[in-house]
């Protein structure tokens, strides 16, 4: 994690918002893997607030889907995953195999979660990613 924090500090010194967002996304993945859901959410929310390239946007949505699922809300998690999937489908950007491996447990859980979750995922595929970010942020603030 220290190397990721160093990368984030370097990105801030360079001042490239997309690089800062990408580094925050990587920090979030490391936090999520370590079981620190709150820290992962904080990194992803900051990454999502940065101007992201399309792949970074999809990655943030996938990360927020995993975080939201870990927080116990499969319907909102499915909407976030659906938005990432829709963005990837529309742009032709494939998920990196290592990213797929990291998010596979969350994806599998959502695949098996039932019709309400399936409907939310379908709806998410048709939503603007920024609208999904806003909804997730608003819903997190209510908790």
C-alpha angles and dihedrals in degrees: 000000000000090000091052092050088050090051090051092050090050091049089052091050090050089048100219107145095203091051090049089050092048092050092048088052091053091048088051092052090051091048092048091049089051090051097250099133095169093054091045090053092049092052092046094048090052091046091050090052090057121082100267132193114238096263090050090052091053091047092052091050091050090049092049089049090056092045094047090049090050087052088057103256109116095168094059090040089055092051090053093047091047091052090052091048092048092050091049091048094049094047101034091235110150124214112250112247092239090052090049089052091051094050098035095100091053092044091049091048091051091046089058099039101096142248099312091054091045090052092050091050091050090049091048091056089064098043129098106255091229089057090053091049090051093049093049092048092048092047092047090052090054093056 
